[in-house]
Amino acid sequence: MKLFYAENRLYRLVGNHDMVYMNQKFVEKTLYTYFDKITGKDAPLFPGIEFTEGLILKHETTEQEIFMMHGHQADWMNYVGWKFNRFMVRVLWRQLQIFGIGDPTSPAKNYKELIKVERRTKRWIVENKNLFTIIGHTHRPRFPEPGDIAFFNDGSCVHPRSITGLEIENGEISLIKWQISTTEDGILKVQRVLLEGPQKLIDYKTE
């Protein structure tokens, strides 16, 4: 990430687990520098970095806009009540996971909450002229067909052996999975698997 940041290619969006980064003083204290054990001094890490709740990408030719956010904004408990929810996760739900009891406020672990978040997000997209929107939060990948509500979800990065994501390249979007696989001679490797697409971004553009 440091290399990406040095090339002005790193943008950070806050989610419900890192809302503390909306406090710029906290960001300066924890991310501007790091302690280099070799030199015994502080060294630059992400000097000047800022966090935001949303990001808009704009295509240079078509001027089509893509709106990105984490998605917890459609989840009251994880947005407005994030401090209380974080406390409960740390002191209660994490311990109860030992007995198979998941966090009921997490859309990733509670199907009813997941549906509520997706429904609110879809409604917002429709109200904003079907704005091309990408979120995460629910951990459920979404890749709609052109003509449907332009609601995309990059999926999840907490699977034991794989992560899913969205790639945008040459005016096209794809849903992909990076997974650990084993070759015939027993060597582990990371493999890219195409799940959906590629689909042209312009196919989702509305006037």
Secondary structure, DSSP 8 states (H G I E B T S, - for coil): -HHHHHTT---EE--TT-GGGGSHHHHHHHHSEEEETTTTEEEESSTT--EESEEEEE-TTT--EEEEE-SGGG-HHHHTTHHHHHHHIIIIIHHHGGGT---TT-TTT-HHHHHHHHHHHHHHHHHTTS-EEEE-SS---B---TTS--EEE---S--SSEEEEEEEETTEEEEEEEEEEE-TTS-EEEEEEEEEEEEEGGGG---
